[in-house]
Amino acid sequence: MTVALALFQPDIALNTGAMLRLGACLCAPVHVIHPTGFPFSRAALRRSGLDYLDAVDLVEHTGFAAFDAWRRTNNRRLVLLTTAGQTSAYDFAFAPDDIVMVGRESAGVPLEVAERADAAIRIPMNAQTRSLNVALSAALILGEAKRQTDQFRGLP
């Protein structure tokens, strides 16, 4: 089992394509939780996903309830990456089967989704700034989770 990335109702095709490419490069499944804020198609994702779209393990869910039921059935811990998190991602102990979730670029996740997460973590940053781009945030934390769980072993 490997750490996975979940995108909660992504708004921007370019960010989504970048995170799909991230999943392909780091051998991490990417779960897209619909609806998206753009027509979810290869054409919409082509610019940032490039030719990596065929290499990513993409799992689509019709909504959060479907995703949550799937991950609970599969005993997967949901780790929400949020600016409201109290725990630094670098003080958090990731497990090999965690799913790191990022929220919508425009609004994060609603409270009822945040309450379903098993943990809420944040990236420590300058207090005068609000947040990083969601794709950059996903890259930092997916990389940290894979590093902690020794999931880079075997990659060239």
C-alpha contacts under 8 A as a table, 3 or more apart, distances in Angstrom:
res1	aa1	res2	aa2	distance
1	M	96	P	6.50
1	M	97	D	5.59
2	T	28	A	6.59
2	T	29	P	7.87
2	T	96	P	5.46
2	T	97	D	5.23
2	T	98	D	7.54
2	T	151	Q	7.25
3	V	28	A	6.22
3	V	29	P	7.62
3	V	95	A	7.62
3	V	96	P	5.46
3	V	97	D	4.97
3	V	98	D	5.05
3	V	99	I	5.78
3	V	100	V	7.48
3	V	142	L	7.54
3	V	145	A	6.96
3	V	146	K	6.54
4	A	28	A	5.12
4	A	29	P	4.94
4	A	30	V	5.96
4	A	31	H	7.59
4	A	97	D	7.31
4	A	98	D	6.46
4	A	99	I	4.66
4	A	100	V	6.21
4	A	142	L	7.78
5	L	23	G	7.42
5	L	28	A	6.85
5	L	29	P	6.30
5	L	30	V	4.80
5	L	31	H	6.16
5	L	99	I	5.50
5	L	100	V	4.89
5	L	101	M	5.84
5	L	102	V	7.81
5	L	138	A	7.71
5	L	142	L	7.18
6	A	30	V	5.64
6	A	31	H	4.46
6	A	32	V	5.92
6	A	33	I	7.22
6	A	99	I	6.51
6	A	100	V	5.99
6	A	101	M	4.45
6	A	102	V	6.35
7	L	10	P	6.02
7	L	16	T	7.87
7	L	30	V	7.45
7	L	31	H	6.13
7	L	32	V	4.97
7	L	33	I	5.99
7	L	101	M	5.86
7	L	102	V	5.33
7	L	103	G	6.24
7	L	104	R	7.55
8	F	32	V	6.51
8	F	33	I	5.03
8	F	34	H	7.18
8	F	64	F	7.64
8	F	101	M	6.92
8	F	102	V	6.17
8	F	103	G	4.89
8	F	104	R	5.91
8	F	109	V	7.05
9	Q	32	V	7.09
9	Q	33	I	5.34
9	Q	34	H	5.15
9	Q	35	P	5.34
9	Q	36	T	4.68
9	Q	37	G	6.90
9	Q	103	G	7.05
9	Q	104	R	5.73
10	P	13	A	7.61
10	P	16	T	6.64
10	P	32	V	7.81
10	P	33	I	7.87
10	P	34	H	7.91
10	P	35	P	7.87
10	P	36	T	5.15
10	P	37	G	6.12
10	P	103	G	6.99
10	P	104	R	4.83
10	P	105	E	6.64
11	D	36	T	5.81
11	D	37	G	4.11
11	D	38	F	6.41
11	D	104	R	5.92
11	D	105	E	6.03
11	D	106	S	7.03
12	I	15	N	5.55
12	I	16	T	6.32
12	I	37	G	6.58
12	I	38	F	6.78
12	I	105	E	7.32
13	A	16	T	4.99
13	A	17	G	6.01
13	A	38	F	6.54
13	A	40	F	7.79
13	A	44	A	6.02
13	A	45	L	5.68
14	L	17	G	5.15
14	L	18	A	6.20
14	L	44	A	7.93
14	L	45	L	6.44
14	L	47	R	6.99
14	L	48	S	5.36
14	L	49	G	7.77
15	N	18	A	5.02
15	N	19	M	6.22
15	N	48	S	7.47
15	N	134	V	7.12
15	N	135	A	5.67
16	T	19	M	5.13
16	T	20	L	6.16
16	T	45	L	7.10
16	T	49	G	7.97
16	T	135	A	7.54
17	G	20	L	5.04
17	G	21	R	6.16
17	G	45	L	4.89
17	G	46	R	7.08
17	G	47	R	7.47
17	G	48	S	4.86
17	G	49	G	4.19
17	G	50	L	7.90
17	G	53	L	7.98
18	A	21	R	5.04
18	A	22	L	6.16
18	A	48	S	5.31
18	A	49	G	5.57
18	A	135	A	6.44
19	M	22	L	4.76
19	M	23	G	6.20
19	M	30	V	7.89
19	M	49	G	7.97
19	M	135	A	5.69
19	M	138	A	7.24
19	M	139	A	7.70
20	L	23	G	5.06
20	L	24	A	6.31
20	L	30	V	6.50
20	L	49	G	6.38
20	L	52	Y	7.56
20	L	53	L	6.73
20	L	56	V	6.35
20	L	58	L	7.66
21	R	24	A	5.04
21	R	25	C	6.19
21	R	48	S	7.73
21	R	49	G	5.31
21	R	50	L	7.71
21	R	52	Y	5.48
21	R	53	L	6.71
21	R	56	V	6.99
22	L	25	C	5.17
22	L	26	L	6.06
22	L	28	A	7.90
22	L	139	A	6.88
23	G	26	L	5.27
23	G	27	C	5.62
23	G	28	A	4.56
23	G	29	P	5.90
23	G	30	V	6.02
23	G	56	V	5.91
23	G	57	D	7.45
24	A	27	C	5.23
24	A	28	A	6.50
24	A	29	P	7.70
24	A	52	Y	6.28
24	A	53	L	7.53
24	A	55	A	5.40
24	A	56	V	4.20
24	A	57	D	7.07
25	C	28	A	7.83
25	C	56	V	7.99
26	L	143	G	7.96
26	L	152	F	7.92
27	C	56	V	7.42
27	C	57	D	7.91
28	A	56	V	7.64
28	A	57	D	7.10
29	P	56	V	6.69
29	P	57	D	4.66
29	P	58	L	5.96
29	P	59	V	7.30
30	V	56	V	7.35
30	V	57	D	6.22
30	V	58	L	5.06
30	V	59	V	6.18
31	H	58	L	5.97
31	H	59	V	4.66
31	H	60	E	5.65
31	H	61	H	7.16
32	V	58	L	7.43
32	V	59	V	6.29
32	V	60	E	4.87
32	V	61	H	6.19
33	I	36	T	7.54
33	I	60	E	6.12
33	I	61	H	4.91
33	I	62	T	6.31
33	I	63	G	5.40
33	I	64	F	6.10
33	I	67	F	6.90
34	H	60	E	7.34
34	H	61	H	6.08
34	H	62	T	5.18
34	H	63	G	5.00
34	H	64	F	7.50
35	P	62	T	7.06
35	P	63	G	6.68
36	T	39	P	7.06
36	T	40	F	6.68
38	F	44	A	7.81
39	P	44	A	6.87
40	F	44	A	6.50
40	F	45	L	7.63
41	S	44	A	5.26
41	S	45	L	6.41
42	R	45	L	5.10
42	R	46	R	5.72
42	R	53	L	7.85
43	A	46	R	5.21
43	A	47	R	7.94
44	A	47	R	7.33
45	L	48	S	6.07
45	L	49	G	5.52
45	L	50	L	7.70
46	R	49	G	5.08
46	R	50	L	5.10
46	R	51	D	7.48
46	R	53	L	7.90
47	R	50	L	5.69
49	G	52	Y	5.71
49	G	53	L	5.84
50	L	53	L	6.79
51	D	54	D	6.64
51	D	55	A	7.97
52	Y	55	A	5.17
52	Y	56	V	6.55
53	L	56	V	5.61
61	H	64	F	7.25
61	H	66	A	6.04
61	H	67	F	5.57
62	T	66	A	6.29
62	T	67	F	7.64
63	G	66	A	5.50
63	G	67	F	6.44
64	F	67	F	5.01
64	F	68	D	5.91
64	F	113	V	7.67
65	A	68	D	5.10
65	A	69	A	6.08
66	A	69	A	5.22
66	A	70	W	6.18
67	F	70	W	5.07
67	F	71	R	6.18
68	D	71	R	5.23
68	D	72	R	6.07
69	A	72	R	5.25
69	A	73	T	6.07
70	W	73	T	5.20
70	W	74	N	6.26
71	R	74	N	5.00
71	R	75	N	6.00
71	R	76	R	5.12
71	R	77	R	7.53
71	R	78	L	7.95
72	R	75	N	4.87
72	R	76	R	6.02
72	R	77	R	7.91
73	T	76	R	7.91
76	R	97	D	6.01
76	R	98	D	5.86
76	R	99	I	6.74
77	R	97	D	7.07
77	R	98	D	4.99
77	R	99	I	6.14
77	R	117	A	7.74
77	R	118	D	6.08
78	L	98	D	6.14
78	L	99	I	5.05
78	L	100	V	6.25
78	L	101	M	6.98
78	L	117	A	5.10
78	L	118	D	5.27
78	L	119	A	6.71
79	V	98	D	6.78
79	V	99	I	5.94
79	V	100	V	4.82
79	V	101	M	6.06
79	V	117	A	5.99
79	V	118	D	5.94
79	V	119	A	4.86
79	V	120	A	5.85
79	V	121	I	7.12
80	L	100	V	5.89
80	L	101	M	4.84
80	L	102	V	6.36
80	L	114	A	7.12
80	L	117	A	6.10
80	L	118	D	7.78
80	L	119	A	6.10
80	L	120	A	4.68
80	L	121	I	6.15
81	L	85	G	7.10
81	L	100	V	6.76
81	L	101	M	5.95
81	L	102	V	5.48
81	L	103	G	7.71
81	L	120	A	5.95
81	L	121	I	5.07
81	L	122	R	5.62
81	L	123	I	7.87
82	T	85	G	5.30
82	T	102	V	7.19
82	T	103	G	7.61
82	T	108	G	7.35
82	T	120	A	6.50
82	T	121	I	6.04
82	T	122	R	5.32
82	T	123	I	7.99
83	T	121	I	7.76
83	T	122	R	5.42
83	T	123	I	7.31
83	T	130	R	7.76
83	T	131	S	6.94
84	A	120	A	7.71
84	A	121	I	7.80
84	A	122	R	6.96
85	G	88	S	7.52
85	G	120	A	4.77
85	G	121	I	4.44
85	G	122	R	4.90
86	Q	120	A	6.91
86	Q	121	I	6.20
86	Q	122	R	6.78
87	T	91	D	6.80
87	T	92	F	6.83
87	T	120	A	6.86
87	T	121	I	4.87
87	T	122	R	6.13
88	S	91	D	5.24
88	S	92	F	6.45
88	S	121	I	5.60
88	S	122	R	5.08
88	S	123	I	5.84
88	S	124	P	6.13
89	A	92	F	5.14
89	A	121	I	5.30
89	A	122	R	5.51
89	A	123	I	5.76
89	A	124	P	7.78
89	A	141	I	7.01
90	Y	123	I	7.78
90	Y	144	E	7.64
92	F	121	I	7.56
93	A	148	Q	7.53
94	F	98	D	6.73
94	F	145	A	5.55
94	F	148	Q	6.54
94	F	149	T	6.78
95	A	98	D	5.48
95	A	145	A	7.58
95	A	149	T	6.30
96	P	145	A	7.88
96	P	146	K	7.58
96	P	149	T	5.43
96	P	151	Q	7.83
100	V	141	I	7.86
100	V	142	L	7.06
102	V	108	G	7.31
102	V	134	V	7.01
102	V	138	A	6.94
103	G	107	A	7.14
103	G	108	G	4.02
103	G	109	V	5.03
103	G	134	V	7.89
104	R	107	A	5.36
104	R	108	G	4.51
104	R	109	V	6.43
105	E	108	G	6.15
105	E	133	N	7.90
105	E	134	V	6.52
107	A	110	P	7.81
109	V	113	V	6.11
109	V	114	A	6.37
110	P	113	V	5.43
110	P	114	A	6.37
111	L	114	A	4.96
111	L	115	E	6.06
112	E	115	E	5.18
112	E	116	R	6.62
113	V	116	R	5.25
113	V	117	A	6.86
114	A	117	A	5.41
114	A	120	A	7.73
117	A	120	A	6.87
123	I	137	S	7.66
125	M	129	T	7.36
126	N	129	T	5.65
127	A	130	R	7.51
132	L	136	L	6.51
132	L	137	S	6.05
133	N	136	L	5.31
133	N	137	S	6.20
134	V	137	S	4.99
134	V	138	A	6.06
135	A	138	A	5.04
135	A	139	A	6.19
136	L	139	A	5.08
136	L	140	L	6.27
137	S	140	L	5.24
137	S	141	I	6.27
138	A	141	I	5.38
138	A	142	L	5.72
139	A	142	L	5.32
139	A	143	G	5.88
140	L	143	G	5.36
140	L	144	E	6.27
141	I	144	E	4.87
141	I	145	A	6.03
142	L	145	A	5.10
142	L	146	K	6.13
143	G	146	K	5.18
143	G	147	R	6.01
144	E	147	R	4.99
144	E	148	Q	6.09
145	A	148	Q	5.24
145	A	149	T	6.22
146	K	149	T	5.17
146	K	150	D	5.96
146	K	151	Q	4.87
146	K	152	F	6.40
147	R	150	D	5.16
147	R	151	Q	6.20
147	R	152	F	6.41
148	Q	151	Q	7.80
150	D	153	R	6.11
151	Q	154	G	7.98
152	F	155	L	5.63
